[in-house]
């Protein structure tokens, strides 16, 4: 008895231990996903290719674990990485998938981030679309009453960027200042470096070169401290423009060389194209026309306009294709769901039919049991009645037996008394007979006298016997 109980206890503890181990392993795996995503975000501006690798690893692990938030964050990180690599089509593909994943969870903050990221894609190719997505982000942020200063600052910085590109520098500067005021309250080097760089660009465009360089050098310092390679390249391009305007050609060339180096490291063709254009402007300012012609200003400008319109169309086309594919997927899912529901309905009907049959059988069985129970109850009642009758008969027989026993006892007593009385009554005459016989043998009594006396004794004996017989058979003569 003790051994099976011990085995059961060991089995119970083993199951509990395995459950705890599974839970701990699940937590460890999701922590690994979070760690990969954090490392990827840290690398997105330093080495976007490596950030994309982290995103892929996080995505695959999240799919394996069915960790939906991990899937959404990994897709967003992949979109950011592709954007920094200059692959707008791949970026928006991952952003749209991430948006669907965030809506599925749901995660409103994730949705706001995606709208913000998509607005960045349209920033250089379609200003109206960019502002539309920023409005979506801001409306959702306000509607859900979110409290995330980094997100709010990012929305303002993107508003500033698009207004700067639209050459509305007043609005651009106002939004940058809002962003700057927010992040001054927090320690966020990413946004600080970005907003300082953008404030420097606006100051440079509006002719305040001193303030511009102050902002840009402060931003460059932060960017180099945290290895934001793309931002370093962009700041160098802006500084090169300022130095070119000031005819500080050596400083301009130094900035351009550094910008090209970082753009080459990032493999960002858009920044490299901007570097070529800035180099053309530098050589033109130097009046080095032969070298300036090598950069083919007119062709570059034409390519830039074509690039803008082409990318805007490609992004819009991809969104349309993605929506169409999503509708097709939803339609297929609906058909599968309808087929599943139909099969489920048929299965339910079959199961219901089986249940009805089982219920009918059970009802029939219950009825049969009820009838059987009724028959058994009736039979038990009849047996009880017969038992009562037998008990009465037995009681009656016991009374008869008692009466007969008493009668026999009485008769036995009478017989005993009769026997005793008979022997006493008969014994006297018989003794007389024996005495007469002895007297006759001795010759003391004559034969005739002896015979007369003997006849008298016999008559007396016969009378006594008749009298005793009468007494025995006559109940009225109960005493002797």
VOGU-3710 file (C-alpha; in Angstrom, 3 decimals, decimal comma):
1> xxxxxxxxxx> 0,000/0,000/0,000  2,866/2,365/0,876  4,806/1,764/-2,372  1,980/2,789/-4,785  1,347/5,888/-2,652  5,050/6,796/-2,837  5,037/6,298/-6,637  1,975/8,537/-6,970  3,630/11,264/-4,894  6,809/11,066/-6,983
11> xxxxxxxxxx> 4,763/11,267/-10,198  2,852/14,302/-8,853  6,053/16,134/-7,921  7,585/15,286/-11,305  4,557/16,741/-13,146  4,572/19,890/-10,987  8,335/20,312/-11,522  7,987/19,903/-15,299  5,150/22,477/-15,333  7,265/24,981/-13,397
21> xxxxxxxxxx> 10,228/24,271/-15,678  8,039/24,834/-18,769  6,749/28,157/-17,401  10,272/29,279/-16,507  11,545/28,218/-19,948  8,720/30,171/-21,631  9,587/33,285/-19,628  13,255/32,834/-20,481  12,458/32,514/-24,204  10,282/35,651/-24,252
31> xxxxxxxxxx> 13,044/37,469/-22,370  15,438/36,400/-25,126  13,059/37,894/-27,713  12,914/41,176/-25,787  16,711/41,220/-25,492  17,137/40,691/-29,255  14,694/43,520/-30,022  16,408/45,911/-27,590  19,814/45,127/-29,091  18,376/45,600/-32,583
41> xxxxxxxxxx> 16,925/49,015/-31,709  20,265/50,053/-30,259  21,969/49,070/-33,544  19,407/50,513/-35,983  21,297/53,771/-36,626  24,770/52,299/-36,111  24,535/49,122/-38,185  21,070/48,646/-39,740  22,099/45,333/-41,358  22,902/43,857/-37,954
51> xxxxxxxxxx> 19,657/45,311/-36,562  17,773/43,524/-39,375  19,455/40,241/-38,360  18,358/40,751/-34,753  14,827/41,456/-36,019  14,766/38,205/-38,031  15,964/36,168/-35,061  13,409/37,795/-32,747  10,622/37,235/-35,310  11,417/33,524/-35,786
61> xxxxxxxxxx> 11,654/32,892/-32,044  8,410/34,809/-31,385  6,560/32,794/-34,067  7,838/29,588/-32,489  6,668/30,728/-29,032  3,414/32,255/-30,384  4,495/35,487/-28,675  2,363/38,018/-30,571  3,904/41,175/-29,111  7,360/39,856/-29,946
71> xxxxxxxxxx> 6,224/39,256/-33,549  4,882/42,825/-33,841  8,003/44,430/-32,302  10,301/42,339/-34,508  8,408/43,378/-37,667  8,629/47,037/-36,646  12,369/46,708/-35,986  12,812/45,037/-39,386  10,914/47,923/-41,026  13,120/50,497/-39,280
81> xxxxxxxxxx> 16,262/48,620/-40,346  15,142/48,420/-43,977  14,273/52,126/-43,907  17,756/53,032/-42,651  19,189/50,796/-45,386  17,171/52,760/-47,968  14,794/49,896/-48,854  11,452/51,707/-48,641  9,461/48,872/-50,232  10,704/46,303/-47,699
91> xxxxxxxxxx> 10,247/48,801/-44,882  6,565/49,436/-45,600  5,936/45,706/-46,030  7,174/45,067/-42,496  5,403/48,157/-41,105  2,005/47,068/-42,467  2,450/43,547/-41,092  3,474/44,993/-37,728  0,400/47,264/-37,751  -1,889/44,253/-38,229
101> xxxxxxxxxx> -0,056/42,409/-35,443  -0,419/45,339/-33,027  -4,144/45,649/-33,820  -4,564/41,933/-33,153  -3,049/42,112/-29,635  -4,282/44,997/-29,295  -1,456/47,473/-28,594  -2,400/51,128/-29,234  1,099/52,448/-28,530  2,476/50,073/-31,150
111> xxxxxxxxxx> -0,106/51,318/-33,683  0,919/54,949/-33,028  4,588/54,031/-33,526  3,809/52,339/-36,859  1,866/55,365/-38,158  4,844/57,469/-37,128  7,276/55,140/-38,921  5,194/55,089/-42,125  5,063/58,892/-42,081  8,880/58,864/-42,108
121> xxxxxxxxxx> 8,803/56,755/-45,285  6,647/59,355/-47,060  8,659/62,257/-45,678  10,831/62,692/-48,763  8,412/61,453/-51,412  4,857/62,576/-50,571  4,352/65,354/-48,033  0,553/65,076/-47,890  0,670/61,334/-47,190  3,308/61,981/-44,552
131> xxxxxxxxxx> 1,090/64,531/-42,778  -1,941/62,199/-43,057  -0,092/59,440/-41,199  1,192/61,917/-38,615  -2,397/63,088/-38,058  -3,444/59,453/-37,574  -0,699/58,993/-34,988  -1,546/62,224/-33,140  -5,326/61,577/-33,181  -4,904/58,042/-31,827
141> xxxxxxxxxx> -2,438/59,281/-29,194  -4,906/61,948/-28,018  -7,999/59,714/-28,271  -6,500/56,976/-26,114  -4,961/59,543/-23,730  -1,544/57,925/-23,936  1,256/59,173/-21,715  4,539/58,583/-23,548  6,745/61,647/-23,961  9,139/59,934/-26,396
151> xxxxxxxxxx> 6,292/59,121/-28,800  4,834/62,626/-28,552  8,274/64,151/-29,153  8,794/61,870/-32,190  5,449/62,989/-33,671  6,465/66,648/-33,300  9,892/66,003/-34,831  8,311/64,301/-37,858  5,883/67,213/-38,250  8,892/69,510/-38,171
161> xxxxxxxxxx> 10,706/67,425/-40,812  7,844/67,465/-43,300  7,180/71,187/-42,813  10,888/71,827/-43,309  10,796/69,905/-46,598  7,725/71,920/-47,589  9,827/75,032/-46,804  7,424/76,150/-44,104  10,263/76,868/-41,710  8,132/78,651/-39,109
171> xxxxxxxxxx> 5,980/75,566/-38,518  9,022/73,336/-38,745  10,885/75,323/-36,090  7,779/75,458/-33,827  7,402/71,668/-33,923  11,117/71,128/-33,319  10,941/73,406/-30,292  7,956/71,450/-28,906  9,955/68,255/-29,325  13,018/69,850/-27,708
181> xxxxxxxxxx> 10,994/71,064/-24,705  9,566/67,569/-24,151  12,848/65,633/-24,395  14,646/68,134/-22,187  12,630/66,574/-19,364  13,898/63,070/-20,155  17,205/61,429/-20,907  16,720/60,358/-24,541  19,927/60,727/-26,606  18,276/59,487/-29,849
191> xxxxxxxxxx> 15,636/62,189/-29,978  17,961/64,809/-28,518  20,500/64,275/-31,288  17,776/64,289/-33,968  15,994/67,433/-32,814  19,254/69,316/-32,344  20,323/68,378/-35,881  16,970/69,493/-37,289  17,049/72,767/-35,357  20,494/73,327/-36,825
201> xxxxxxxxxx> 19,205/72,696/-40,359  16,343/75,191/-39,923  18,700/77,807/-38,462  21,072/77,258/-41,388  18,320/77,607/-43,989  16,991/80,768/-42,335  20,502/82,287/-42,351  21,463/81,881/-38,695  24,690/79,985/-39,346  26,159/80,548/-35,882
211> xxxxxxxxxx> 23,157/79,053/-34,096  23,007/76,337/-36,751  26,581/75,213/-36,109  26,019/75,274/-32,332  23,028/72,928/-32,654  24,777/70,730/-35,244  28,008/70,279/-33,276  26,042/69,463/-30,129  24,022/66,923/-32,120  27,186/65,505/-33,758
221> xxxxxxxxxx> 28,772/65,012/-30,338  25,754/63,065/-29,091  25,569/61,027/-32,314  29,232/60,016/-32,118  28,946/59,161/-28,425  26,091/56,749/-29,210  27,331/55,721/-32,696  24,309/56,983/-34,636  26,091/56,551/-37,977  23,275/57,690/-40,252
231> xxxxxxxxxx> 22,724/60,854/-38,245  26,478/61,528/-38,279  26,449/61,325/-42,077  23,455/63,671/-42,376  24,922/66,229/-39,932  28,180/66,257/-41,897  26,247/66,977/-45,085  24,526/69,956/-43,430  27,832/71,262/-42,023  29,413/70,859/-45,458
241> xxxxxxxxxx> 26,650/73,049/-46,939  27,266/75,710/-44,270  31,039/75,639/-44,781  30,575/75,781/-48,551  28,426/78,885/-48,164  31,087/80,405/-45,914  33,759/79,425/-48,470  35,525/77,358/-45,817  36,258/74,725/-48,447  38,667/72,571/-46,458
251> xxxxxxxxxx> 36,190/72,170/-43,598  33,431/71,488/-46,122  35,524/68,809/-47,844  36,422/67,241/-44,494  32,727/67,046/-43,556  31,820/65,585/-46,960  34,525/62,932/-46,692  33,301/61,926/-43,240  29,688/61,882/-44,448  30,599/59,701/-47,454
261> xxxxxxxxxx> 32,490/57,303/-45,193  29,507/56,823/-42,895  27,052/56,580/-45,839  29,260/53,931/-47,437  29,382/52,058/-44,131  25,589/52,223/-43,942  25,198/51,317/-47,644  22,630/54,111/-47,894  22,414/55,148/-51,546  20,185/58,149/-50,854
271> xxxxxxxxxx> 22,773/59,753/-48,541  25,538/58,933/-51,041  23,557/60,694/-53,783  23,211/63,742/-51,513  26,965/63,627/-50,858  27,633/63,719/-54,613  25,299/66,668/-55,040  26,982/68,554/-52,169  30,378/67,765/-53,667  29,167/69,270/-56,946
281> xxxxxxxxxx> 28,122/72,450/-55,120  31,484/72,592/-53,328  33,485/72,254/-56,537  31,244/74,777/-58,265  31,835/77,240/-55,418  35,549/76,631/-55,718  35,177/77,372/-59,425  36,608/73,956/-60,191  34,199/73,556/-63,118  35,836/70,508/-64,626
291> xxxxxxxxxx> 35,433/68,503/-61,423  31,969/69,931/-60,852  30,808/68,669/-64,224  31,780/65,171/-63,161  28,915/65,164/-60,687  26,366/65,888/-63,396  24,136/68,286/-61,515  21,296/68,345/-63,987  21,125/64,557/-64,272  21,227/64,171/-60,500
301> xxxxxxxxxx> 18,381/66,672/-60,033  16,310/64,867/-62,658  17,063/61,541/-60,994  16,115/63,046/-57,638  12,676/64,188/-58,926  12,156/60,816/-60,631  13,227/59,042/-57,454  10,710/61,020/-55,410  7,740/60,381/-57,716  8,758/56,767/-58,334
311> xxxxxxxxxx> 9,091/55,942/-54,652  5,806/57,613/-53,778  4,042/55,611/-56,464  5,790/52,416/-55,409  4,819/52,911/-51,772  1,190/53,623/-52,689  1,163/50,649/-55,079  2,635/48,399/-52,470  0,033/49,513/-49,929  -2,724/48,817/-52,456
321> xxxxxxxxxx> -1,220/45,397/-53,240  -0,828/44,666/-49,547  -4,471/45,597/-48,870  -5,597/43,493/-51,831  -3,531/40,561/-50,613  -4,890/41,080/-47,121  -8,464/41,055/-48,475  -7,681/37,876/-50,415  -6,208/36,299/-47,287  -9,230/37,370/-45,244
331> xxxxxxxxxx> -11,542/35,968/-47,929  -9,699/32,636/-47,887  -9,791/32,666/-44,099  -13,537/33,389/-44,239  -14,069/30,487/-46,653  -12,061/28,218/-44,397  -14,021/29,487/-41,406  -17,317/28,880/-43,245  -16,182/25,378/-44,163  -15,110/24,796/-40,590
341> xxxxxxxxxx> -18,446/26,161/-39,327  -20,322/23,935/-41,783  -18,369/20,879/-40,683  -18,848/21,952/-37,104  -22,616/22,318/-37,723  -22,797/18,847/-39,311  -20,750/17,421/-36,475  -23,023/19,146/-33,986  -26,117/17,672/-35,679  -24,564/14,185/-35,677
351> xxxxxxxxxx> -23,539/14,590/-32,073  -26,992/15,924/-31,170  -28,608/12,947/-32,944  -26,365/10,549/-31,058  -27,204/12,330/-27,829  -30,943/12,116/-28,603  -30,611/8,381/-29,294  -28,652/7,919/-26,092  -31,251/9,960/-24,181  -34,081/7,855/-25,663
361> xxxxxxxxxx> -32,253/4,667/-24,725  -31,678/6,030/-21,257  -35,351/7,040/-20,929  -36,435/3,586/-22,123  -34,003/1,986/-19,717  -35,311/4,172/-16,901  -38,897/3,184/-17,760  -37,948/-0,506/-17,798  -36,181/-0,098/-14,507  -39,224/1,702/-13,097
371> xxxxxxxxxx> -41,506/-1,133/-14,250  -39,103/-3,715/-12,843  -38,915/-1,798/-9,582  -42,733/-1,650/-9,440  -42,960/-5,409/-10,035  -40,345/-6,018/-7,373  -42,228/-3,700/-5,003  -45,496/-5,565/-5,627  -43,740/-8,892/-5,197  -42,155/-7,686/-1,982
381> xxxxxxxxxx> -45,592/-6,544/-0,763  -47,073/-9,953/-1,620  -44,188/-11,730/0,086  -44,691/-9,509/3,133  -48,395/-10,380/3,170  -47,653/-14,082/2,884  -45,065/-13,739/5,615  -47,667/-12,069/7,854  -50,094/-14,868/7,066  -47,448/-17,466/7,854
391> xxxxxxxxxx> -46,674/-15,661/11,059  -50,391/-15,766/11,982  -50,620/-19,486/11,052  -47,477/-20,228/13,035  -48,921/-18,343/15,989  -52,215/-20,257/15,661  -50,356/-23,571/15,415  -48,278/-22,662/18,434  -51,502/-22,001/20,348  -52,957/-25,366/19,188
401> xxxxxxxxxx> -49,721/-27,104/20,128  -49,788/-25,414/23,518  -53,416/-26,540/24,021  -52,649/-30,092/22,870  -49,561/-30,144/25,086  -51,607/-29,026/28,058  -54,291/-31,655/27,221  -51,673/-34,395/26,903  -50,066/-33,282/30,109  -53,482/-33,451/31,778
411> xxxxxxxxxx> -54,180/-36,896/30,307  -50,748/-38,116/31,287  -51,424/-36,928/34,801  -54,782/-38,741/34,745  -53,134/-41,890/33,443  -50,502/-41,620/36,095  -53,146/-41,092/38,772  -55,277/-43,951/37,322  -52,347/-46,261/37,278  -51,478/-45,383/40,841
421> xxxxxxxxxx> -55,106/-45,689/42,006  -55,636/-48,903/40,074  -52,609/-50,510/41,521  -53,724/-49,415/44,992  -57,373/-50,612/44,526  -56,462/-53,874/42,827  -53,572/-54,669/45,103  -55,886/-55,323/48,151  -58,117/-57,988/46,547  -55,134/-59,631/44,917
431> xxxxxxxxxx> -53,381/-59,809/48,276  -56,565/-61,378/49,684  -56,529/-63,935/46,856  -52,945/-64,811/47,546  -53,737/-65,155/51,226  -56,705/-67,459/50,530  -54,585/-69,587/48,267  -51,955/-69,927/50,964  -54,636/-70,819/53,520  -56,179/-73,413/51,238
441> xxxxxxxxxx> -52,804/-75,036/50,592  -52,194/-75,303/54,280  -55,690/-76,731/54,758  -56,796/-74,013/57,020  -59,787/-73,152/54,841  -62,043/-75,536/53,047  -62,048/-75,620/49,308  -65,592/-74,452/48,940  -65,193/-71,597/51,349  -61,998/-70,619/49,616
451> xxxxxxxxxx> -63,672/-70,603/46,207  -66,532/-68,445/47,437  -64,131/-65,968/48,955  -62,027/-65,937/45,783  -65,128/-65,288/43,643  -65,980/-62,404/45,936  -62,449/-60,934/45,532  -62,576/-61,299/41,753  -65,958/-59,592/41,633  -64,595/-56,829/43,783
461> xxxxxxxxxx> -61,578/-56,436/41,449  -63,871/-56,366/38,366  -66,074/-53,689/39,941  -63,079/-51,574/40,786  -61,724/-51,884/37,231  -65,074/-50,920/35,693  -65,355/-48,033/38,089  -61,821/-46,860/37,193  -62,604/-47,154/33,466  -65,689/-45,069/33,898
471> xxxxxxxxxx> -63,770/-42,471/35,807  -61,065/-42,374/33,076  -63,509/-41,820/30,222  -65,925/-39,529/32,011  -64,551/-35,909/32,210  -67,055/-35,078/34,935  -65,375/-37,521/37,251  -62,016/-35,930/37,391  -61,157/-37,003/40,953  -60,560/-40,526/42,099
//
